[in-house]
Amino acid sequence: MKTLSSSLEQVQESFDSVREHLHEFDFALGGNWEYDHGYFDHYLDEEHLVWLRIPFQVVTGRIDGDAESTDAIVKVGTPFVLKHVYNKGLDQGAEAETYGALIDQFQTPLDPDAKIEDKWVKEATGLLHKVEQAWIQ
């Protein structure tokens, strides 16, 4: 993981406004959000291994990522770049579910905090700069 300094750090704004602004740059609300915090993610590579992640903390209210609107105010945290390295192929340890015979193919990353090449840090910094410039306007 590599943190990136940003003029967005500590910005407090409505969750809806932050989500709308970041959506313009193809950020999505990460699937691991909670009612009091979360991350907006933008993948940087085609394999979806390298990500620019912008964290946020809920200051007031609660978020619901599936709702069109919420009353939450959030504070933006320190953006960072991260890289996950996964096994390719199916998880050999996957087991059939008792009901429906579904296969759980989700794997733990081989390296959840892999070394990030300079090109990805530069690309993330460039994208973050574009987001910051548009935010000011």
C-alpha positions as CSV (number, residue, x, y, z in Angstrom):
1,M,0.0,0.0,0.0
2,K,1.2,3.5,-0.9
3,T,-0.5,6.5,0.6
4,L,-0.9,9.7,-1.5
5,S,-1.2,13.2,-0.1
6,S,-4.3,15.0,-1.3
7,S,-6.2,18.2,-0.9
8,L,-9.3,16.1,-0.4
9,E,-8.1,14.8,3.0
10,Q,-10.4,16.0,5.8
11,V,-13.0,17.4,3.3
12,Q,-16.5,17.1,4.8
13,E,-19.4,16.9,2.5
14,S,-22.6,15.0,1.9
15,F,-22.1,11.4,1.0
16,D,-24.3,11.8,-2.0
17,S,-22.2,14.7,-3.3
18,V,-18.9,12.8,-2.8
19,R,-20.4,9.7,-4.5
20,E,-21.7,11.7,-7.4
21,H,-18.4,13.5,-7.9
22,L,-16.2,10.4,-7.7
23,H,-18.6,8.5,-10.0
24,E,-17.7,10.9,-12.8
25,F,-14.2,9.5,-12.6
26,D,-15.4,5.9,-12.6
27,F,-15.0,5.3,-8.8
28,A,-17.4,2.8,-7.3
29,L,-18.4,2.3,-3.7
30,G,-16.3,-0.6,-2.5
31,G,-18.2,-3.7,-1.5
32,N,-16.8,-3.7,2.0
33,W,-18.5,-0.5,3.2
34,E,-20.2,-0.2,6.5
35,Y,-22.8,2.2,7.8
36,D,-20.1,4.4,9.3
37,H,-17.2,4.1,6.9
38,G,-16.1,2.8,3.5
39,Y,-14.0,3.3,0.4
40,F,-14.4,4.5,-3.1
41,D,-12.4,2.4,-5.5
42,H,-11.0,2.9,-9.0
43,Y,-9.1,0.0,-10.7
44,L,-5.9,1.0,-12.5
45,D,-5.1,-2.2,-14.4
46,E,-7.2,-4.5,-16.6
47,E,-6.8,-7.4,-14.2
48,H,-8.3,-5.4,-11.4
49,L,-5.3,-6.0,-9.1
50,V,-4.2,-2.4,-8.6
51,W,-6.6,0.1,-7.1
52,L,-6.7,3.8,-6.2
53,R,-8.8,3.8,-3.0
54,I,-10.3,6.9,-1.3
55,P,-11.5,6.1,2.2
56,F,-14.2,8.0,4.1
57,Q,-15.6,8.1,7.6
58,V,-19.3,9.0,8.3
59,V,-19.5,12.1,10.5
60,T,-23.3,12.3,10.9
61,G,-26.1,10.1,9.6
62,R,-25.7,6.6,8.1
63,I,-25.0,5.6,4.5
64,D,-26.8,3.0,2.5
65,G,-24.8,2.2,-0.6
66,D,-27.8,0.9,-2.4
67,A,-30.0,4.0,-1.7
68,E,-30.3,6.8,-4.2
69,S,-30.0,9.4,-1.4
70,T,-28.9,9.5,2.2
71,D,-28.5,12.2,4.9
72,A,-24.9,11.2,5.8
73,I,-22.1,13.7,5.9
74,V,-18.7,12.1,5.4
75,K,-15.0,13.1,5.9
76,V,-12.6,12.0,3.2
77,G,-9.5,10.2,4.4
78,T,-6.0,9.7,2.9
79,P,-6.1,8.1,-0.6
80,F,-3.9,5.2,-1.3
81,V,-2.8,2.7,-4.0
82,L,-3.0,-1.0,-3.2
83,K,-2.3,-4.2,-5.1
84,H,-3.7,-7.6,-4.5
85,V,-2.1,-10.7,-6.0
86,Y,-4.5,-13.7,-6.4
87,N,-4.1,-17.3,-7.5
88,K,-5.3,-17.7,-11.0
89,G,-7.9,-20.4,-11.6
90,L,-10.4,-22.0,-9.2
91,D,-9.8,-22.4,-5.5
92,Q,-8.9,-26.1,-5.0
93,G,-10.2,-25.8,-1.4
94,A,-13.7,-24.7,-2.4
95,E,-16.5,-26.8,-1.1
96,A,-20.0,-27.4,-2.3
97,E,-22.7,-25.8,-0.3
98,T,-25.2,-28.1,1.3
99,Y,-28.1,-26.3,-0.3
100,G,-28.0,-25.6,-4.0
101,A,-24.6,-27.2,-4.5
102,L,-23.1,-23.7,-5.0
103,I,-19.3,-23.5,-5.2
104,D,-17.5,-20.8,-3.1
105,Q,-14.6,-19.7,-5.4
106,F,-13.5,-16.7,-3.5
107,Q,-9.9,-16.8,-2.6
108,T,-7.7,-15.1,0.0
109,P,-5.1,-13.0,-1.9
110,L,-1.6,-14.6,-2.1
111,D,-0.3,-11.1,-1.2
112,P,-2.9,-8.5,-0.1
113,D,-0.3,-5.8,0.0
114,A,2.0,-6.5,-2.9
115,K,4.7,-4.2,-4.1
116,I,3.3,-1.4,-6.2
117,E,5.3,-0.5,-9.3
118,D,6.1,3.2,-9.8
119,K,4.0,3.4,-13.0
120,W,0.8,2.6,-10.9
121,V,1.7,5.3,-8.3
122,K,2.2,7.8,-11.1
123,E,-1.1,6.8,-12.7
124,A,-3.0,7.0,-9.4
125,T,-1.4,10.4,-8.6
126,G,-2.4,11.7,-12.0
127,L,-6.0,10.5,-11.6
128,L,-6.2,11.9,-8.1
129,H,-5.0,15.3,-9.3
130,K,-7.8,15.3,-11.9
131,V,-10.3,14.5,-9.2
132,E,-9.0,17.3,-7.0
133,Q,-9.1,19.9,-9.8
134,A,-12.7,19.0,-10.7
135,W,-13.7,19.1,-7.0
136,I,-12.5,22.7,-6.7
137,Q,-14.6,23.9,-9.6
